[in-house]
């Protein structure tokens, strides 16, 4: 912040990642990446207090732990959280890495009782924070703090090296957008998106309804639609008439559009990455870990987000990140000597919670009480009948509405807390 006498203060970012234009992007070797990342890890291992690492069993945390093991004369202390639902549990991969590097490994299971953390999370986050993985993240931080004061994490790998599947879909859709005029896309794909049946049960690449709806929009609108829990139709269906008027035509895709335009690069993949680095990374991933760790008096450090390493990655060719459908291409190649093949190249799982099953089973009554109770009704934000319909769709098994239900559940808890405080 610069404040001149007699004038208003001026606030600017002191640093920003700069993605290279397509004519200035370069290649790099796996060995070069390891050299750059090892230096970032080494710097973050400087500590006067006990130090360890989160180990999810995914690519990024596994790579960090492998490099830590090579830099440490003592066994690395590692920590992971698992789930009884095997579709969401990565603890076996974490145990595999722990055994390979002889770490001092600690693991716990998160269960539906974790939902009791919600009221505490509202206090820690001071906002209706919509990422359900905040619950296991809090438990992970609590587990780590029992043993260490500082922990390294693998956060940032997906954003810097295009690890999310949405980057692949966005890149493919951008090729189609470049071939077809906007008017044609909006007319044809918009109609197809409206008519095509919704298939929540299908894998992402088979959900043609979503694809048609995204192709009917421009680059920023399509990318926003791909990352949104609720599409435009669902938001319009849920919100009250008064709330619709209060928005005055505002659409959150405008935020994505502004960041893509500010990315100062003609590389469409880099534009999407930059938008995530400006929104998803600080607004969700880093906020989640920061609040959960500080609530447990734990310091978390992110080597992959070292500003020099981030800038180095931003100079790479897109095929160094996304290559023949494989995200984090160079990072995975670089980690092949250090991380088992089945960890590097298995389908991305993510640190998510089995909400769909919980909201149909042990938390069935709790979510219904929240959505049909007086707090959301009296807020004036939503149509009560639409909330009931959304809940019935999920609990009957017709559609998986768990992500949207979670957002509403957290909002209800936040508003209830606010009302109680008032």
Residue pairs with C-beta under 8 A, 6 or more apart in sequence:
1 9
1 10
1 11
2 9
2 10
2 11
2 12
3 9
3 10
15 307
17 274
17 277
17 307
17 310
17 311
17 314
18 264
18 311
18 314
19 263
19 264
19 265
19 267
19 270
19 271
19 273
19 274
19 314
19 315
20 26
20 265
20 267
20 270
20 314
20 315
20 316
21 264
21 265
21 266
21 267
22 265
22 266
22 267
24 315
25 267
25 315
25 316
25 317
25 318
26 315
26 316
26 317
27 316
27 317
27 320
28 312
28 316
28 320
28 330
30 330
30 333
30 334
30 336
31 334
33 330
33 331
33 334
34 67
34 334
34 335
36 308
36 309
36 312
37 63
37 67
37 303
37 304
37 309
37 334
38 67
38 70
38 71
39 309
40 303
40 304
40 306
40 308
40 309
41 64
41 67
41 68
41 71
41 152
41 303
42 71
43 303
43 306
44 152
44 301
44 302
44 303
44 306
45 51
45 68
45 71
45 72
45 152
47 149
47 150
49 148
49 149
49 150
50 77
50 147
50 148
50 149
50 150
51 77
51 148
51 149
51 150
51 151
51 152
52 76
52 77
52 78
52 79
52 104
52 144
52 147
52 148
52 150
52 151
52 152
53 61
53 64
53 65
53 68
53 76
53 77
53 78
53 79
53 151
53 152
53 153
54 61
54 78
54 79
54 80
54 140
54 144
54 151
54 152
54 153
54 154
54 300
55 61
55 62
55 65
55 78
55 79
55 80
55 94
55 97
55 98
55 103
55 105
56 62
56 80
56 90
56 93
56 94
56 154
56 351
57 80
57 90
57 91
57 92
57 93
57 94
57 95
57 96
57 97
57 343
58 90
58 93
58 154
58 343
58 348
58 349
58 350
58 351
59 154
59 157
59 163
59 328
59 331
59 332
59 335
59 339
59 343
59 344
60 154
60 155
60 156
60 157
60 158
60 163
60 304
60 331
61 94
61 153
61 154
62 93
62 97
62 154
62 335
62 338
62 339
62 343
63 154
63 157
63 331
63 334
63 335
63 338
63 339
64 152
64 153
64 154
64 303
64 304
65 76
65 78
65 97
65 98
65 101
65 103
66 97
66 101
66 335
66 338
66 339
67 338
68 76
68 152
69 75
69 76
69 101
69 102
69 103
75 102
75 103
75 104
76 101
76 103
76 104
77 103
77 104
77 106
77 147
77 148
78 94
78 97
78 98
78 103
78 104
78 105
78 106
79 105
79 106
79 107
79 140
79 143
79 144
79 147
79 151
80 90
80 91
80 94
80 95
80 105
80 106
80 107
80 140
81 91
81 107
81 108
81 109
81 110
81 136
81 139
81 140
81 143
82 89
82 90
82 91
82 94
82 107
82 108
82 109
82 110
83 89
83 109
83 110
83 111
83 136
83 353
83 354
84 109
84 111
85 354
85 357
87 354
88 349
88 352
88 353
88 354
90 349
90 351
91 107
93 342
93 343
93 346
94 105
94 107
95 105
95 107
96 340
96 343
97 103
97 339
97 340
97 343
98 105
100 340
104 147
106 143
106 144
106 146
106 147
107 143
108 139
108 143
110 135
110 136
110 139
110 353
112 358
112 361
112 362
112 363
114 135
114 136
114 139
114 353
115 135
115 358
115 363
115 366
117 135
117 138
117 139
118 135
118 409
118 410
118 413
119 413
119 417
120 138
120 295
121 129
121 134
121 135
121 138
122 128
122 410
122 413
122 414
122 417
123 417
124 138
124 291
124 292
124 294
124 295
125 134
125 287
125 291
127 414
128 407
128 410
128 411
128 413
128 414
128 415
129 287
129 288
129 291
129 410
130 229
130 284
130 406
130 407
130 410
131 284
131 288
132 352
132 353
132 355
132 406
133 288
133 350
133 351
133 352
133 353
134 288
134 291
134 292
135 353
136 351
136 353
137 288
137 289
137 292
137 351
138 292
138 295
138 296
140 292
141 151
141 289
141 292
141 293
141 295
141 296
141 298
141 300
142 296
144 151
144 296
144 298
145 296
145 297
145 298
148 298
149 297
149 298
149 299
150 298
150 299
150 300
150 301
151 293
151 298
151 299
151 300
151 301
152 300
152 301
152 302
152 303
153 289
153 300
153 301
153 302
154 302
154 304
155 281
155 285
155 286
155 289
155 302
155 304
155 305
156 281
156 285
156 302
156 304
156 305
156 310
157 163
157 304
157 328
157 331
158 164
158 327
158 328
159 273
159 276
159 277
159 280
159 281
159 285
160 273
160 277
160 304
160 305
160 309
160 310
160 313
160 314
160 321
161 313
161 321
161 327
161 328
161 329
161 330
161 331
162 168
162 269
162 273
162 318
162 321
162 322
162 327
162 328
163 327
163 328
163 331
163 348
164 276
164 327
164 348
165 204
165 327
165 348
166 223
166 226
166 227
166 272
167 269
167 272
167 273
167 321
167 322
167 327
168 322
168 325
168 327
169 204
169 205
169 211
169 214
169 226
170 219
170 222
170 223
170 226
170 268
170 269
170 272
171 268
171 269
171 318
171 322
173 211
173 214
173 215
173 222
174 219
174 268
176 185
176 215
177 185
177 215
177 218
177 219
177 222
182 218
185 215
185 216
186 216
186 217
188 216
189 212
189 213
189 215
189 216
190 212
190 213
190 216
192 208
192 212
193 209
193 210
193 212
193 213
193 215
193 216
196 208
196 209
196 212
197 209
198 207
198 209
198 399
199 206
199 207
199 208
199 209
200 207
200 399
200 400
201 400
204 210
210 225
210 226
210 231
213 225
213 231
214 221
214 222
214 223
214 225
214 226
215 222
217 225
217 253
218 257
219 260
219 268
219 271
220 253
220 256
220 257
220 260
220 275
221 253
221 256
221 257
223 256
223 260
223 272
223 275
224 252
224 253
224 256
224 257
225 231
225 232
225 253
227 280
229 403
229 404
229 407
230 238
230 404
230 407
234 390
234 404
236 244
237 383
237 386
238 382
238 383
238 386
238 387
238 390
239 381
239 382
239 383
240 380
240 381
240 382
240 383
242 380
243 380
243 381
243 382
255 279
256 275
256 279
259 274
259 275
259 278
259 279
260 271
260 272
260 274
260 275
262 274
263 270
263 271
263 274
263 275
265 271
265 274
267 318
269 318
269 321
269 322
270 314
270 318
286 302
289 300
290 300
293 299
293 300
303 309
304 310
313 321
316 330
319 329
320 329
320 330
321 327
321 328
321 329
321 330
322 329
323 329
326 332
326 345
327 348
332 344
332 345
335 344
336 344
355 402
355 403
355 405
355 406
356 394
356 400
356 402
359 367
359 394
359 395
359 402
359 405
360 394
360 395
360 397
364 395
367 391
367 405
367 409
368 391
368 395
370 376
370 408
370 409
370 412
370 413
371 387
371 388
371 390
371 391
371 405
371 408
371 409
371 412
372 384
372 387
372 388
372 391
373 412
375 412
375 415
375 416
375 419
376 382
376 384
376 387
376 408
376 411
376 412
376 415
377 384
379 415
382 408
387 408
390 401
390 404
390 405
390 408
391 401
391 405
393 399
393 401
394 400
394 401
394 402
394 405
